[in-house]
């Protein structure tokens, strides 16, 4: 047999051997329990929701605490893609928040609005399941009716 | 005997081809199964990120740097932050420096895992990709605990980082890098890297000589795969890389010629080990507590001037050229990326290879399509 022929069969032998080594590893994981992947969202366990899977700092949908918002519009300015729309109007003597819309379909969850908020009114929730049939549903209107803006410093003075 | 057609045939590969790493298109000039040339057609993922930079404030541009290279967002964040800090002369706290490096090196591991897995997937080996993704899942969990996002981290800020380390972050990170260094890489090598079929497909394919690599401005692992020892972290240290001890792995023709596809692949495997070393040192040196962010003024405006800063991303040197006119947003920001430079050499190395080998060549460059177009 020529040199070429010997190398040909040697190559086949090595290919089979090294593939068998890889198969051994695959087999090891095949018999291993428990499985690494879990089915979503059926096998979360009792009483657990998908929101329990994510960590404390998870950046999900934005949520608003209207009683804390002072209407400074800093979050609106910090947003790189303008997905927050706030309107502050003066009705009589007091200033009212009349509109606070967050378009979650545009939002890129960067967290700049949460960082600049001086009172912690706008924060992240852990909600991340945003699938819906109409994209308009993702434009979340946080205020149903006008709310007077919070004045934390004024309250302190009264006390 | 029948007359055979021997003229050149032009074939289209992409833009949506499973092995082109995103929306990439190649025009192949083929002669039967042999290829005369593959010409890349880029621009499908152009999003005008450089133009966006001129329209938003400095700090608000940070989330867009995530999208330059989505597999390694913390590294891109770091590059942009370092650029602005050098221009404005901002000092950052020591702990923030370490947290940045840990995030960037973790990202490098995560990115290389995808790069190695995707190359094997292109060549038809599905199992190693799943193994690599399993490890990346741990990295995703670590980053989620650290900054709250799994893919587009947006962790680094101008003047520091966004969050301090969460509780038990150090133990979890140590466990992760120990697992990668001692168990995963060896297992992965046995599963795929030392497989004879894989080696035979990779060696002596797409050979780039060191001179050719330098001529074509190859950067990062692609340059080091050709045997040129050049790493921005070592040669032009930024942040705190000069305090850390690590090697720069280079290709040396492990199974075939110097600078072939296998060398580029092997450099990435070795780099994962080096990243583990860097993270371990950074975790040891990092202060227990301390400030993590220098407060900027509310309307941050750096002084007039221009600067070019280069950083080492998983796909090579990422350079930010920034011109400031003293306003609230950059006058011009030019981003130079590693994938873009490696696109230029594909038409040259693809001359005279088989069509099936082109997939190996593209995969070995570890191209991420959004980084090409920006």
Interface residues (C-beta under 8 A of the other chain):
Chain A: X11 X14 X15 X17 X18 X19 X21 X22 X25 X26 X36 X54 X55 X56 X57 X58 X59 X78 X79 X80 X108 X109 X110 X111 X112 X115 X124
Chain B: X56 X57 X59 X60 X61 X62 X63 X64 X66 X127 X134 X141 X144 X145 X146 X147 X148 X149 X152 X154 X162 X163 X166 X187 X190 X191 X192 X194 X195 X196 X197 X200
